[in-house]
Amino acid sequence: MADDGDGRIRTEGSSSSSSSSSDGGPGGGGAAEPPAGEMLLNVGLLALVLLAAYQLYLRWATRSGPGAAARQSQAAALPRMKRRDFSLEQLREFDGARNPRILLAVNGKVFDVTKGSKFYGPEGPYGIFAGRDASRGLATFCLDKDALRDEYDDLSDLNAVQMESVREWEMQFKEKYDYVGRLLKPGEEPSEYTDEEDTKDHTKQE
């Protein structure tokens, strides 16, 4: 390796012809062609990306097959749920497996997410939240069992940013899904809802 004297570094094996080629001389139409090894590497990387995309497609197709379509059809046929409040134990019944209806709680409010069963159903990417209080998982962006509590979660240890995230999720769910009641604290009595209250809220969400 040596300095050409004009500030450029060249290797001992470089020739004047390669220099002229890189400068646009004979045989040089601008940029030099990449080495064969680099081209093979690029082709290999492209093949890996295509293979990964194909595998993801197969997984999605399997999840979205006839069984998933049947479940979505069954969910779509369900009548609207009347307003009621839920304890954690009662909420767990609505996980999309034991019951075709799927409910989850966010910030103390329970939503019917059955129409989003491809996301919240047993095989969906957020299926872990079905029939549970999803607040902590949504606040911390955690999609595993560490985000779930078997007892009532008052979220008192979350910081201000995480609590703001919970409230934003609550608003998004309220805009997209039916609000069906409250998640009860231990010892709290459920409210008595009238048909008029129930109808009024459903009409407002449509």
CYANA upper distance limits for C-alpha pairs under 8 A (distance plus 0.5 A):
  1 MET  CA      9 ILE  CA      7.46
  1 MET  CA     10 ARG  CA      6.19
  1 MET  CA     11 THR  CA      4.68
  1 MET  CA     12 GLU  CA      5.73
  2 ALA  CA      9 ILE  CA      6.41
  2 ALA  CA     10 ARG  CA      6.15
  2 ALA  CA     11 THR  CA      6.86
  2 ALA  CA     12 GLU  CA      7.51
  3 ASP  CA      7 GLY  CA      6.96
  3 ASP  CA      8 ARG  CA      6.47
  3 ASP  CA      9 ILE  CA      5.35
  3 ASP  CA     10 ARG  CA      6.87
  4 ASP  CA      8 ARG  CA      6.26
  4 ASP  CA      9 ILE  CA      6.76
  4 ASP  CA     10 ARG  CA      7.22
 10 ARG  CA     14 SER  CA      7.05
 14 SER  CA     18 SER  CA      7.21
 14 SER  CA     19 SER  CA      8.18
 15 SER  CA     19 SER  CA      6.98
 16 SER  CA     20 SER  CA      6.70
 17 SER  CA     21 SER  CA      6.61
 18 SER  CA     22 SER  CA      6.73
 19 SER  CA     23 ASP  CA      6.84
 20 SER  CA     24 GLY  CA      6.84
 20 SER  CA     25 GLY  CA      5.18
 20 SER  CA     26 PRO  CA      7.41
 20 SER  CA     28 GLY  CA      8.07
 21 SER  CA     25 GLY  CA      5.14
 21 SER  CA     26 PRO  CA      6.33
 21 SER  CA     27 GLY  CA      6.28
 21 SER  CA     28 GLY  CA      4.79
 21 SER  CA     29 GLY  CA      8.29
 21 SER  CA     30 GLY  CA      8.46
 21 SER  CA     32 ALA  CA      8.22
 22 SER  CA     28 GLY  CA      6.59
 22 SER  CA     30 GLY  CA      7.29
 22 SER  CA     31 ALA  CA      7.21
 22 SER  CA     32 ALA  CA      6.94
 23 ASP  CA     28 GLY  CA      7.73
 23 ASP  CA     30 GLY  CA      7.86
 24 GLY  CA     28 GLY  CA      5.24
 24 GLY  CA     29 GLY  CA      6.37
 24 GLY  CA     30 GLY  CA      5.93
 25 GLY  CA     29 GLY  CA      8.29
 28 GLY  CA     32 ALA  CA      7.42
 34 PRO  CA     38 GLU  CA      6.88
 34 PRO  CA     39 MET  CA      7.23
 35 PRO  CA     39 MET  CA      7.04
 36 ALA  CA     40 LEU  CA      6.78
 37 GLY  CA     41 LEU  CA      6.78
 38 GLU  CA     42 ASN  CA      6.77
 39 MET  CA     43 VAL  CA      6.73
 40 LEU  CA     44 GLY  CA      6.58
 41 LEU  CA     45 LEU  CA      6.68
 42 ASN  CA     46 LEU  CA      6.67
 43 VAL  CA     47 ALA  CA      6.69
 44 GLY  CA     48 LEU  CA      6.81
 45 LEU  CA     49 VAL  CA      6.78
 46 LEU  CA     50 LEU  CA      6.72
 47 ALA  CA     51 LEU  CA      6.60
 48 LEU  CA     52 ALA  CA      6.66
 49 VAL  CA     53 ALA  CA      6.69
 50 LEU  CA     54 TYR  CA      6.63
 51 LEU  CA     55 GLN  CA      6.73
 52 ALA  CA     56 LEU  CA      6.75
 53 ALA  CA     57 TYR  CA      6.71
 54 TYR  CA     58 LEU  CA      6.75
 55 GLN  CA     59 ARG  CA      6.78
 56 LEU  CA     60 TRP  CA      6.66
 57 TYR  CA     61 ALA  CA      6.48
 58 LEU  CA     62 THR  CA      6.59
 59 ARG  CA     63 ARG  CA      6.76
 60 TRP  CA     64 SER  CA      6.43
 61 ALA  CA     65 GLY  CA      6.32
 63 ARG  CA     67 GLY  CA      8.45
 63 ARG  CA     68 ALA  CA      6.80
 63 ARG  CA    123 GLU  CA      7.24
 64 SER  CA     68 ALA  CA      5.61
 64 SER  CA     69 ALA  CA      7.01
 64 SER  CA    118 LYS  CA      8.32
 65 GLY  CA     69 ALA  CA      6.76
 66 PRO  CA     70 ALA  CA      6.54
 67 GLY  CA     71 ARG  CA      6.80
 68 ALA  CA     72 GLN  CA      6.73
 68 ALA  CA    118 LYS  CA      8.15
 69 ALA  CA     73 SER  CA      6.63
 70 ALA  CA     74 GLN  CA      6.63
 71 ARG  CA     75 ALA  CA      6.57
 71 ARG  CA    100 PRO  CA      7.94
 72 GLN  CA     76 ALA  CA      6.57
 72 GLN  CA    115 LYS  CA      7.83
 72 GLN  CA    117 SER  CA      7.09
 72 GLN  CA    118 LYS  CA      8.17
 73 SER  CA     77 ALA  CA      6.91
 74 GLN  CA     78 LEU  CA      7.30
 74 GLN  CA    100 PRO  CA      7.83
 75 ALA  CA    100 PRO  CA      6.57
 75 ALA  CA    101 ARG  CA      6.94
 75 ALA  CA    114 THR  CA      6.62
 75 ALA  CA    115 LYS  CA      7.18
 75 ALA  CA    117 SER  CA      8.37
 76 ALA  CA    114 THR  CA      8.25
 76 ALA  CA    115 LYS  CA      7.00
 78 LEU  CA    101 ARG  CA      8.13
 81 MET  CA    112 ASP  CA      8.45
 81 MET  CA    180 VAL  CA      7.34
 82 LYS  CA    180 VAL  CA      7.36
 82 LYS  CA    198 ASP  CA      7.16
 83 ARG  CA    180 VAL  CA      5.34
 83 ARG  CA    181 GLY  CA      6.11
 83 ARG  CA    193 TYR  CA      6.89
 83 ARG  CA    198 ASP  CA      6.32
 84 ARG  CA    180 VAL  CA      6.74
 84 ARG  CA    181 GLY  CA      5.51
 84 ARG  CA    182 ARG  CA      7.85
 84 ARG  CA    190 PRO  CA      7.85
 84 ARG  CA    191 SER  CA      7.68
 84 ARG  CA    192 GLU  CA      8.02
 84 ARG  CA    193 TYR  CA      7.38
 85 ASP  CA    110 VAL  CA      8.43
 85 ASP  CA    180 VAL  CA      8.04
 85 ASP  CA    181 GLY  CA      5.19
 85 ASP  CA    182 ARG  CA      5.26
 85 ASP  CA    183 LEU  CA      6.56
 85 ASP  CA    184 LEU  CA      7.10
 85 ASP  CA    190 PRO  CA      5.86
 85 ASP  CA    191 SER  CA      7.16
 86 PHE  CA     90 GLN  CA      6.12
 86 PHE  CA     91 LEU  CA      6.27
 86 PHE  CA    110 VAL  CA      8.35
 86 PHE  CA    181 GLY  CA      7.67
 86 PHE  CA    182 ARG  CA      6.77
 86 PHE  CA    183 LEU  CA      5.60
 86 PHE  CA    184 LEU  CA      6.23
 86 PHE  CA    190 PRO  CA      7.88
 87 SER  CA     91 LEU  CA      6.65
 87 SER  CA    183 LEU  CA      6.40
 87 SER  CA    184 LEU  CA      5.54
 87 SER  CA    185 LYS  CA      7.73
 87 SER  CA    186 PRO  CA      8.26
 88 LEU  CA     92 ARG  CA      6.86
 88 LEU  CA    132 ARG  CA      7.60
 88 LEU  CA    133 ASP  CA      8.24
 88 LEU  CA    150 ASP  CA      8.41
 88 LEU  CA    151 GLU  CA      8.02
 88 LEU  CA    152 TYR  CA      7.53
 88 LEU  CA    183 LEU  CA      7.58
 88 LEU  CA    184 LEU  CA      7.92
 89 GLU  CA     93 GLU  CA      7.75
 90 GLN  CA     94 PHE  CA      8.34
 91 LEU  CA    103 LEU  CA      7.40
 91 LEU  CA    104 LEU  CA      7.79
 91 LEU  CA    131 GLY  CA      5.62
 91 LEU  CA    132 ARG  CA      6.89
 92 ARG  CA    130 ALA  CA      8.11
 92 ARG  CA    131 GLY  CA      4.64
 92 ARG  CA    132 ARG  CA      6.39
 93 GLU  CA     98 ARG  CA      6.86
 93 GLU  CA     99 ASN  CA      6.97
 93 GLU  CA    131 GLY  CA      6.80
 94 PHE  CA     98 ARG  CA      7.36
 94 PHE  CA     99 ASN  CA      5.82
 94 PHE  CA    100 PRO  CA      7.69
 94 PHE  CA    101 ARG  CA      6.11
 94 PHE  CA    102 ILE  CA      5.43
 94 PHE  CA    103 LEU  CA      6.00
 94 PHE  CA    130 ALA  CA      7.51
 94 PHE  CA    131 GLY  CA      5.40
 95 ASP  CA     99 ASN  CA      6.83
 95 ASP  CA    100 PRO  CA      7.98
 95 ASP  CA    101 ARG  CA      7.55
 95 ASP  CA    102 ILE  CA      5.66
 95 ASP  CA    103 LEU  CA      7.16
 95 ASP  CA    121 GLY  CA      7.77
 95 ASP  CA    122 PRO  CA      7.86
 95 ASP  CA    130 ALA  CA      5.07
 95 ASP  CA    131 GLY  CA      4.81
 95 ASP  CA    132 ARG  CA      8.32
 96 GLY  CA    100 PRO  CA      5.02
 96 GLY  CA    101 ARG  CA      6.02
 96 GLY  CA    102 ILE  CA      5.47
 96 GLY  CA    114 THR  CA      8.35
 96 GLY  CA    117 SER  CA      8.26
 96 GLY  CA    121 GLY  CA      6.01
 96 GLY  CA    122 PRO  CA      6.68
 96 GLY  CA    130 ALA  CA      7.44
 96 GLY  CA    131 GLY  CA      8.35
 97 ALA  CA    121 GLY  CA      8.30
 97 ALA  CA    122 PRO  CA      6.96
100 PRO  CA    114 THR  CA      8.20
101 ARG  CA    112 ASP  CA      7.95
101 ARG  CA    113 VAL  CA      8.41
101 ARG  CA    114 THR  CA      5.92
102 ILE  CA    112 ASP  CA      6.48
102 ILE  CA    113 VAL  CA      6.07
102 ILE  CA    114 THR  CA      5.18
102 ILE  CA    117 SER  CA      7.78
102 ILE  CA    120 TYR  CA      7.84
102 ILE  CA    121 GLY  CA      7.62
102 ILE  CA    130 ALA  CA      6.53
102 ILE  CA    131 GLY  CA      6.99
103 LEU  CA    110 VAL  CA      7.13
103 LEU  CA    111 PHE  CA      6.06
103 LEU  CA    112 ASP  CA      5.11
103 LEU  CA    113 VAL  CA      6.17
103 LEU  CA    114 THR  CA      7.48
103 LEU  CA    130 ALA  CA      6.50
103 LEU  CA    131 GLY  CA      5.75
103 LEU  CA    132 ARG  CA      8.09
104 LEU  CA    110 VAL  CA      6.10
104 LEU  CA    111 PHE  CA      6.12
104 LEU  CA    112 ASP  CA      7.36
104 LEU  CA    113 VAL  CA      7.67
104 LEU  CA    129 PHE  CA      6.96
104 LEU  CA    130 ALA  CA      5.99
104 LEU  CA    131 GLY  CA      5.59
104 LEU  CA    132 ARG  CA      5.77
104 LEU  CA    133 ASP  CA      6.35
104 LEU  CA    134 ALA  CA      6.99
105 ALA  CA    109 LYS  CA      5.75
105 ALA  CA    110 VAL  CA      4.68
105 ALA  CA    111 PHE  CA      6.62
105 ALA  CA    131 GLY  CA      8.32
105 ALA  CA    132 ARG  CA      6.81
105 ALA  CA    133 ASP  CA      4.98
105 ALA  CA    134 ALA  CA      6.29
105 ALA  CA    135 SER  CA      7.44
105 ALA  CA    183 LEU  CA      7.19
106 VAL  CA    110 VAL  CA      6.95
106 VAL  CA    111 PHE  CA      8.27
106 VAL  CA    133 ASP  CA      6.64
106 VAL  CA    134 ALA  CA      6.19
106 VAL  CA    135 SER  CA      5.30
106 VAL  CA    166 VAL  CA      7.63
106 VAL  CA    169 TRP  CA      7.86
106 VAL  CA    170 GLU  CA      6.22
107 ASN  CA    135 SER  CA      6.24
107 ASN  CA    166 VAL  CA      6.96
107 ASN  CA    167 ARG  CA      7.45
107 ASN  CA    170 GLU  CA      7.07
108 GLY  CA    182 ARG  CA      6.30
108 GLY  CA    183 LEU  CA      5.42
108 GLY  CA    184 LEU  CA      7.97
109 LYS  CA    170 GLU  CA      8.35
109 LYS  CA    179 TYR  CA      7.71
109 LYS  CA    180 VAL  CA      8.40
109 LYS  CA    181 GLY  CA      6.60
109 LYS  CA    182 ARG  CA      5.04
109 LYS  CA    183 LEU  CA      6.10
110 VAL  CA    179 TYR  CA      6.49
110 VAL  CA    180 VAL  CA      6.24
110 VAL  CA    181 GLY  CA      5.80
110 VAL  CA    182 ARG  CA      5.98
110 VAL  CA    183 LEU  CA      6.60
111 PHE  CA    173 PHE  CA      7.63
111 PHE  CA    174 LYS  CA      8.04
111 PHE  CA    177 TYR  CA      6.76
111 PHE  CA    178 ASP  CA      6.06
111 PHE  CA    179 TYR  CA      5.03
111 PHE  CA    180 VAL  CA      6.08
111 PHE  CA    181 GLY  CA      7.87
112 ASP  CA    177 TYR  CA      6.57
112 ASP  CA    178 ASP  CA      5.83
112 ASP  CA    179 TYR  CA      6.95
112 ASP  CA    180 VAL  CA      7.03
113 VAL  CA    117 SER  CA      7.32
113 VAL  CA    120 TYR  CA      7.64
113 VAL  CA    177 TYR  CA      6.39
113 VAL  CA    178 ASP  CA      7.87
114 THR  CA    120 TYR  CA      8.15
114 THR  CA    121 GLY  CA      8.33
116 GLY  CA    120 TYR  CA      6.66
116 GLY  CA    121 GLY  CA      8.19
117 SER  CA    121 GLY  CA      4.90
117 SER  CA    124 GLY  CA      7.61
118 LYS  CA    123 GLU  CA      7.93
118 LYS  CA    124 GLY  CA      5.78
119 PHE  CA    123 GLU  CA      8.34
119 PHE  CA    124 GLY  CA      4.83
119 PHE  CA    125 PRO  CA      6.06
119 PHE  CA    126 TYR  CA      6.07
119 PHE  CA    127 GLY  CA      7.07
120 TYR  CA    124 GLY  CA      5.71
120 TYR  CA    125 PRO  CA      7.35
120 TYR  CA    126 TYR  CA      5.43
120 TYR  CA    127 GLY  CA      4.76
120 TYR  CA    128 ILE  CA      8.03
120 TYR  CA    129 PHE  CA      7.45
120 TYR  CA    130 ALA  CA      6.39
121 GLY  CA    126 TYR  CA      8.01
121 GLY  CA    127 GLY  CA      5.49
121 GLY  CA    130 ALA  CA      7.31
122 PRO  CA    127 GLY  CA      5.46
122 PRO  CA    128 ILE  CA      7.98
122 PRO  CA    130 ALA  CA      8.14
123 GLU  CA    127 GLY  CA      6.66
126 TYR  CA    130 ALA  CA      8.07
126 TYR  CA    143 LEU  CA      7.59
128 ILE  CA    132 ARG  CA      8.44
128 ILE  CA    143 LEU  CA      7.64
128 ILE  CA    144 ASP  CA      7.61
128 ILE  CA    145 LYS  CA      8.04
129 PHE  CA    133 ASP  CA      7.26
129 PHE  CA    134 ALA  CA      5.84
129 PHE  CA    148 LEU  CA      8.45
132 ARG  CA    148 LEU  CA      7.91
133 ASP  CA    148 LEU  CA      7.54
133 ASP  CA    149 ARG  CA      8.27
134 ALA  CA    138 LEU  CA      6.61
134 ALA  CA    147 ALA  CA      8.16
134 ALA  CA    148 LEU  CA      7.65
135 SER  CA    139 ALA  CA      6.56
135 SER  CA    166 VAL  CA      6.57
136 ARG  CA    140 THR  CA      6.59
136 ARG  CA    142 CYS  CA      8.36
136 ARG  CA    147 ALA  CA      6.11
136 ARG  CA    148 LEU  CA      7.63
136 ARG  CA    155 LEU  CA      7.54
136 ARG  CA    166 VAL  CA      8.28
137 GLY  CA    141 PHE  CA      6.01
137 GLY  CA    142 CYS  CA      5.20
137 GLY  CA    143 LEU  CA      6.57
137 GLY  CA    144 ASP  CA      8.32
137 GLY  CA    147 ALA  CA      5.12
137 GLY  CA    148 LEU  CA      7.52
138 LEU  CA    142 CYS  CA      7.19
138 LEU  CA    165 SER  CA      8.02
138 LEU  CA    166 VAL  CA      7.07
138 LEU  CA    169 TRP  CA      7.87
139 ALA  CA    162 GLN  CA      5.45
139 ALA  CA    163 MET  CA      7.22
139 ALA  CA    165 SER  CA      5.95
139 ALA  CA    166 VAL  CA      5.76
140 THR  CA    147 ALA  CA      8.43
140 THR  CA    162 GLN  CA      7.12
142 CYS  CA    146 ASP  CA      8.07
142 CYS  CA    147 ALA  CA      6.45
143 LEU  CA    147 ALA  CA      7.28
144 ASP  CA    148 LEU  CA      8.18
149 ARG  CA    153 ASP  CA      7.03
152 TYR  CA    185 LYS  CA      6.92
152 TYR  CA    186 PRO  CA      7.52
158 LEU  CA    162 GLN  CA      6.36
158 LEU  CA    163 MET  CA      6.75
159 ASN  CA    163 MET  CA      6.72
160 ALA  CA    164 GLU  CA      6.65
161 VAL  CA    165 SER  CA      6.79
162 GLN  CA    166 VAL  CA      6.84
163 MET  CA    167 ARG  CA      6.87
164 GLU  CA    168 GLU  CA      6.75
165 SER  CA    169 TRP  CA      6.74
166 VAL  CA    170 GLU  CA      6.67
167 ARG  CA    171 MET  CA      6.83
168 GLU  CA    172 GLN  CA      6.84
169 TRP  CA    173 PHE  CA      6.69
170 GLU  CA    174 LYS  CA      6.63
171 MET  CA    175 GLU  CA      6.76
172 GLN  CA    176 LYS  CA      6.83
173 PHE  CA    177 TYR  CA      5.97
173 PHE  CA    178 ASP  CA      8.49
174 LYS  CA    178 ASP  CA      7.17
174 LYS  CA    179 TYR  CA      6.77
175 GLU  CA    205 GLN  CA      7.48
178 ASP  CA    202 HIS  CA      7.56
178 ASP  CA    205 GLN  CA      7.69
184 LEU  CA    188 GLU  CA      6.27
184 LEU  CA    189 GLU  CA      7.83
184 LEU  CA    190 PRO  CA      7.51
193 TYR  CA    197 GLU  CA      7.00
193 TYR  CA    198 ASP  CA      7.47
194 THR  CA    198 ASP  CA      6.92
195 ASP  CA    199 THR  CA      6.58
196 GLU  CA    200 LYS  CA      6.52
197 GLU  CA    201 ASP  CA      6.76
198 ASP  CA    202 HIS  CA      6.86
199 THR  CA    203 THR  CA      6.59
200 LYS  CA    204 LYS  CA      6.78
201 ASP  CA    205 GLN  CA      6.97
202 HIS  CA    206 GLU  CA      7.06
